[in-house]
Amino acid sequence: MVMSSTFDPPASASARLAQLTAFAAPYYRFLDAGLEIALASPQGGAPPIAWPPSADAVSPVVVRYREDRYTRDLLSDTLPLGEIYPEDFDLAFYPGDYPGNVAAIRELATNAHSKALITALWSRAPLGFVGSAVAALLNVEAPPGELLLEGRRVTGATPGEQRALVGLADETPFLEQQLRARHALYSRGEDWAVNVIEDGDLITGQNAQSADLTAAALMSRARNR
């Protein structure tokens, strides 16, 4: 699982909870299925998960994470992406950040190690991305000279979701605009609705609410290869 390293603080308790859930729900789905999981981020170390959530956050996955010191310790010391060997993995999942984290979107879109990992895995492994983390695909060329996104069906954080959390102005280059500029076939549901798009080995989820189903679709794809 690959997380961002940079951080614009979430503006609300609901945003912090969504950010944590986008990581924890897929993580425990993978763990309970018996997968060996490596946690990575562009810079390594502790990614900027906004913790703690509000005191009334009692969803099972948040409670499980709160009581799981082992996973919290793992998350505090992620591997740098540059130390990940693609040949060691059968799938990759980018759980995303809250939609308004412009810094994370820029980081994932330009990180050379992330692009190299996606390129190396693309020919043989399914890939999953959620919300803002779909930005990791923006500049990937697979094969070289051809944008991976061109002509592919994807979803990702909507302008409404991005604008609602941090008040982004209309002139902001929203993720939807950036995906369409690369000729991706972007589609979205209502803001905050669960929405998962599968295009072969490329599986994308619109937002944190879609993270768990995106992970489920990714595992199904991996089993059926």
C-alpha positions as a Markdown table, in Angstrom:
| # | Residue | x | y | z |
|---|---|---|---|---|
| 1 | Met | 0.0 | 0.0 | 0.0 |
| 2 | Val | 1.4 | 3.4 | -1.0 |
| 3 | Met | 0.5 | 6.6 | 0.8 |
| 4 | Ser | 1.5 | 10.2 | 0.3 |
| 5 | Ser | 4.2 | 11.9 | 2.4 |
| 6 | Thr | 3.0 | 15.5 | 2.1 |
| 7 | Phe | 0.2 | 17.1 | 4.0 |
| 8 | Asp | -2.4 | 19.8 | 3.9 |
| 9 | Pro | -4.2 | 19.4 | 7.3 |
| 10 | Pro | -7.8 | 18.3 | 6.9 |
| 11 | Ala | -10.3 | 21.0 | 7.7 |
| 12 | Ser | -12.8 | 18.9 | 9.5 |
| 13 | Ala | -13.2 | 15.9 | 11.7 |
| 14 | Ser | -15.1 | 14.1 | 8.9 |
| 15 | Ala | -12.2 | 14.7 | 6.6 |
| 16 | Arg | -9.8 | 13.2 | 9.1 |
| 17 | Leu | -12.0 | 10.2 | 9.6 |
| 18 | Ala | -12.3 | 9.7 | 5.8 |
| 19 | Gln | -8.6 | 9.8 | 5.5 |
| 20 | Leu | -8.0 | 7.2 | 8.1 |
| 21 | Thr | -10.8 | 4.9 | 6.8 |
| 22 | Ala | -9.4 | 5.1 | 3.3 |
| 23 | Phe | -6.3 | 3.4 | 4.6 |
| 24 | Ala | -7.6 | 1.2 | 7.4 |
| 25 | Ala | -10.6 | -0.5 | 5.6 |
| 26 | Pro | -8.5 | -1.8 | 2.6 |
| 27 | Tyr | -5.6 | -2.7 | 4.9 |
| 28 | Tyr | -7.7 | -4.9 | 7.1 |
| 29 | Arg | -9.4 | -6.5 | 4.1 |
| 30 | Phe | -6.0 | -7.4 | 2.7 |
| 31 | Leu | -4.7 | -8.6 | 6.1 |
| 32 | Asp | -7.7 | -10.8 | 6.8 |
| 33 | Ala | -7.3 | -12.4 | 3.3 |
| 34 | Gly | -3.8 | -13.5 | 4.3 |
| 35 | Leu | -1.9 | -11.1 | 2.0 |
| 36 | Glu | 1.6 | -10.0 | 3.0 |
| 37 | Ile | 1.5 | -6.2 | 3.1 |
| 38 | Ala | 4.3 | -3.6 | 2.7 |
| 39 | Leu | 3.5 | 0.0 | 3.6 |
| 40 | Ala | 5.3 | 2.6 | 1.6 |
| 41 | Ser | 5.3 | 6.3 | 0.9 |
| 42 | Pro | 7.4 | 8.5 | -1.4 |
| 43 | Gln | 9.7 | 9.7 | 1.4 |
| 44 | Gly | 9.3 | 6.8 | 3.8 |
| 45 | Gly | 8.8 | 7.1 | 7.6 |
| 46 | Ala | 5.5 | 8.3 | 9.0 |
| 47 | Pro | 2.9 | 9.4 | 6.4 |
| 48 | Pro | 0.7 | 12.3 | 7.5 |
| 49 | Ile | -2.4 | 10.3 | 8.6 |
| 50 | Ala | -4.6 | 12.8 | 10.5 |
| 51 | Trp | -5.0 | 11.2 | 13.9 |
| 52 | Pro | -7.0 | 11.0 | 16.1 |
| 53 | Pro | -10.5 | 11.1 | 14.6 |
| 54 | Ser | -13.3 | 12.7 | 16.6 |
| 55 | Ala | -14.2 | 11.0 | 19.8 |
| 56 | Asp | -17.5 | 9.7 | 18.4 |
| 57 | Ala | -15.9 | 7.9 | 15.5 |
| 58 | Val | -16.8 | 4.3 | 16.5 |
| 59 | Ser | -16.9 | 2.5 | 13.1 |
| 60 | Pro | -15.5 | -1.1 | 13.5 |
| 61 | Val | -12.5 | -0.4 | 11.3 |
| 62 | Val | -11.5 | 2.7 | 13.3 |
| 63 | Val | -11.9 | 1.0 | 16.6 |
| 64 | Arg | -9.8 | -1.9 | 15.3 |
| 65 | Tyr | -7.1 | 0.5 | 14.2 |
| 66 | Arg | -7.2 | 2.3 | 17.5 |
| 67 | Glu | -6.6 | -1.0 | 19.3 |
| 68 | Asp | -4.0 | -2.3 | 16.9 |
| 69 | Arg | -0.6 | -1.0 | 18.1 |
| 70 | Tyr | 1.3 | -3.3 | 15.7 |
| 71 | Thr | -0.3 | -1.7 | 12.6 |
| 72 | Arg | 0.1 | 1.8 | 14.0 |
| 73 | Asp | 3.8 | 1.1 | 14.6 |
| 74 | Leu | 4.1 | -0.2 | 11.0 |
| 75 | Leu | 2.4 | 2.9 | 9.7 |
| 76 | Ser | 4.8 | 5.1 | 11.6 |
| 77 | Asp | 7.8 | 3.7 | 9.7 |
| 78 | Thr | 6.8 | 3.1 | 6.0 |
| 79 | Leu | 9.3 | 2.1 | 3.4 |
| 80 | Pro | 10.6 | 4.7 | 0.9 |
| 81 | Leu | 9.2 | 3.9 | -2.5 |
| 82 | Gly | 12.7 | 3.9 | -3.8 |
| 83 | Glu | 13.4 | 0.7 | -1.8 |
| 84 | Ile | 10.4 | -1.2 | -3.2 |
| 85 | Tyr | 11.2 | -4.0 | -5.6 |
| 86 | Pro | 8.3 | -4.4 | -8.0 |
| 87 | Glu | 9.1 | -8.1 | -8.6 |
| 88 | Asp | 8.3 | -8.9 | -5.0 |
| 89 | Phe | 4.6 | -7.9 | -5.3 |
| 90 | Asp | 1.5 | -9.2 | -7.0 |
| 91 | Leu | -0.6 | -6.0 | -6.7 |
| 92 | Ala | -0.4 | -2.4 | -5.6 |
| 93 | Phe | -2.9 | -0.2 | -3.9 |
| 94 | Tyr | -2.9 | 3.5 | -3.3 |
| 95 | Pro | -5.4 | 4.3 | -0.7 |
| 96 | Gly | -5.5 | 8.1 | -1.2 |
| 97 | Asp | -5.7 | 11.1 | 1.0 |
| 98 | Tyr | -8.6 | 13.4 | 1.7 |
| 99 | Pro | -9.7 | 15.1 | -1.6 |
| 100 | Gly | -8.5 | 18.6 | -0.7 |
| 101 | Asn | -4.9 | 17.6 | -0.1 |
| 102 | Val | -3.4 | 19.4 | -3.1 |
| 103 | Ala | 0.1 | 18.8 | -1.9 |
| 104 | Ala | -0.4 | 15.0 | -2.0 |
| 105 | Ile | -1.9 | 15.1 | -5.4 |
| 106 | Arg | 1.1 | 17.0 | -6.8 |
| 107 | Glu | 3.5 | 14.7 | -5.0 |
| 108 | Leu | 2.0 | 11.5 | -6.3 |
| 109 | Ala | 1.7 | 12.9 | -9.9 |
| 110 | Thr | 5.4 | 13.8 | -10.1 |
| 111 | Asn | 7.1 | 11.2 | -7.9 |
| 112 | Ala | 9.6 | 9.3 | -10.1 |
| 113 | His | 9.7 | 6.2 | -7.8 |
| 114 | Ser | 5.9 | 5.9 | -7.9 |
| 115 | Lys | 5.8 | 6.2 | -11.7 |
| 116 | Ala | 8.5 | 3.5 | -11.9 |
| 117 | Leu | 6.6 | 1.2 | -9.6 |
| 118 | Ile | 3.4 | 1.5 | -11.6 |
| 119 | Thr | 5.1 | 1.1 | -14.9 |
| 120 | Ala | 6.9 | -2.1 | -13.7 |
| 121 | Leu | 3.8 | -3.7 | -12.3 |
| 122 | Trp | 1.4 | -2.7 | -15.0 |
| 123 | Ser | 2.2 | -5.5 | -17.4 |
| 124 | Arg | 1.6 | -8.2 | -14.8 |
| 125 | Ala | -0.3 | -7.0 | -11.8 |
| 126 | Pro | -3.6 | -5.3 | -11.0 |
| 127 | Leu | -3.4 | -1.8 | -9.6 |
| 128 | Gly | -5.9 | 0.0 | -7.3 |
| 129 | Phe | -6.2 | 3.8 | -6.6 |
| 130 | Val | -8.7 | 5.7 | -4.5 |
| 131 | Gly | -9.7 | 9.4 | -4.5 |
| 132 | Ser | -6.8 | 11.8 | -4.7 |
| 133 | Ala | -4.3 | 8.9 | -5.2 |
| 134 | Val | -5.6 | 8.5 | -8.8 |
| 135 | Ala | -3.2 | 11.4 | -9.4 |
| 136 | Ala | -0.4 | 8.9 | -9.3 |
| 137 | Leu | -1.4 | 7.8 | -12.8 |
| 138 | Leu | -1.3 | 11.2 | -14.4 |
| 139 | Asn | 2.2 | 11.1 | -15.8 |
| 140 | Val | 2.7 | 7.3 | -16.1 |
| 141 | Glu | 3.8 | 6.1 | -19.5 |
| 142 | Ala | 3.1 | 2.5 | -20.3 |
| 143 | Pro | 4.5 | 1.6 | -22.8 |
| 144 | Pro | 7.1 | 4.4 | -22.9 |
| 145 | Gly | 5.8 | 7.4 | -24.9 |
| 146 | Glu | 2.1 | 6.5 | -24.3 |
| 147 | Leu | 0.1 | 7.7 | -21.4 |
| 148 | Leu | -1.3 | 4.8 | -19.4 |
| 149 | Leu | -4.5 | 6.8 | -18.8 |
| 150 | Glu | -5.4 | 7.5 | -22.4 |
| 151 | Gly | -8.7 | 5.8 | -23.3 |
| 152 | Arg | -9.0 | 4.1 | -20.0 |
| 153 | Arg | -12.1 | 4.3 | -17.8 |
| 154 | Val | -11.3 | 5.8 | -14.4 |
| 155 | Thr | -12.9 | 7.7 | -11.5 |
| 156 | Gly | -11.4 | 9.7 | -8.7 |
| 157 | Ala | -12.0 | 12.7 | -6.4 |
| 158 | Thr | -14.7 | 15.0 | -7.8 |
| 159 | Pro | -14.5 | 18.8 | -8.0 |
| 160 | Gly | -17.4 | 18.9 | -5.5 |
| 161 | Glu | -15.5 | 16.7 | -3.0 |
| 162 | Gln | -12.3 | 18.7 | -3.4 |
| 163 | Arg | -14.1 | 22.1 | -3.2 |
| 164 | Ala | -16.3 | 21.1 | -0.2 |
| 165 | Leu | -13.4 | 20.3 | 2.1 |
| 166 | Val | -11.0 | 23.1 | 1.6 |
| 167 | Gly | -12.9 | 25.7 | -0.5 |
| 168 | Leu | -10.8 | 25.3 | -3.6 |
| 169 | Ala | -11.4 | 28.0 | -6.1 |
| 170 | Asp | -12.9 | 27.3 | -9.5 |
| 171 | Glu | -9.6 | 28.0 | -11.2 |
| 172 | Thr | -7.9 | 25.2 | -9.3 |
| 173 | Pro | -6.8 | 22.3 | -11.6 |
| 174 | Phe | -9.1 | 19.7 | -10.2 |
| 175 | Leu | -8.2 | 16.1 | -10.6 |
| 176 | Glu | -11.1 | 15.5 | -13.0 |
| 177 | Gln | -9.7 | 18.2 | -15.3 |
| 178 | Gln | -6.2 | 16.7 | -15.2 |
| 179 | Leu | -7.5 | 13.2 | -16.0 |
| 180 | Arg | -9.6 | 14.4 | -18.9 |
| 181 | Ala | -6.6 | 16.4 | -20.2 |
| 182 | Arg | -4.8 | 13.1 | -20.5 |
| 183 | His | -7.8 | 11.6 | -22.4 |
| 184 | Ala | -8.9 | 9.3 | -19.6 |
| 185 | Leu | -12.5 | 8.4 | -19.7 |
| 186 | Tyr | -13.4 | 9.9 | -16.4 |
| 187 | Ser | -16.8 | 9.3 | -14.8 |
| 188 | Arg | -18.2 | 10.0 | -11.3 |
| 189 | Gly | -21.1 | 9.4 | -9.1 |
| 190 | Glu | -22.7 | 11.9 | -6.7 |
| 191 | Asp | -20.3 | 13.5 | -4.3 |
| 192 | Trp | -19.4 | 11.1 | -1.5 |
| 193 | Ala | -21.2 | 8.2 | -3.2 |
| 194 | Val | -19.5 | 4.8 | -3.5 |
| 195 | Asn | -18.2 | 4.5 | -7.0 |
| 196 | Val | -15.7 | 1.9 | -8.3 |
| 197 | Ile | -14.6 | 1.7 | -11.9 |
| 198 | Glu | -12.8 | -1.4 | -13.3 |
| 199 | Asp | -10.9 | -1.2 | -16.6 |
| 200 | Gly | -9.1 | -4.5 | -16.9 |
| 201 | Asp | -6.2 | -4.5 | -14.3 |
| 202 | Leu | -6.8 | -0.8 | -13.5 |
| 203 | Ile | -9.3 | -0.3 | -10.6 |
| 204 | Thr | -10.2 | 3.1 | -9.3 |
| 205 | Gly | -12.4 | 4.4 | -6.5 |
| 206 | Gln | -14.0 | 7.8 | -6.3 |
| 207 | Asn | -13.4 | 8.6 | -2.6 |
| 208 | Ala | -12.8 | 7.1 | 0.9 |
| 209 | Gln | -16.3 | 5.7 | 0.9 |
| 210 | Ser | -15.2 | 3.6 | -2.1 |
| 211 | Ala | -11.9 | 2.4 | -0.7 |
| 212 | Asp | -13.0 | -0.9 | 0.7 |
| 213 | Leu | -14.9 | -2.0 | -2.4 |
| 214 | Thr | -12.0 | -0.9 | -4.5 |
| 215 | Ala | -9.7 | -3.2 | -2.5 |
| 216 | Ala | -12.2 | -6.1 | -2.8 |
| 217 | Ala | -12.3 | -5.6 | -6.6 |
| 218 | Leu | -8.5 | -5.5 | -6.7 |
| 219 | Met | -8.2 | -8.8 | -4.8 |
| 220 | Ser | -10.8 | -10.4 | -7.0 |
| 221 | Arg | -8.9 | -9.3 | -10.1 |
| 222 | Ala | -5.7 | -10.7 | -8.7 |
| 223 | Arg | -7.2 | -14.1 | -7.9 |
| 224 | Asn | -8.7 | -14.4 | -11.4 |
| 225 | Arg | -5.7 | -13.5 | -13.4 |
